[in-house]
Amino acid sequence: MELEFNELRELLSVINQTDVAEFTLKSGEFELVVRKGMPTGGFAIP
């Protein structure tokens, strides 16, 4: 799956306007996880 920068920005904006606490998008080797209202400890790239 290939997301253009503007598509990703729009997706994050829409998620930010909802009550969704966690959103996961997976396609092949691509995985995007968005969590709202949770403390973060950074991220790791496998």
C-alpha positions, 0 to 999 in steps of 0.5 A: 500500500502506498499513501501520499503525504496529503492522504496520510495528513487527511487520514490523521486529521479525520482520526483526530476529529473522532473519538477513536482511541486506536486505529490500525491500518495494515497492508503487506509489510506496511503497518500504521498504528495511531493511538490517542490519549496514551503515553508514548515511549517512542517507536521502533522500526523492525 
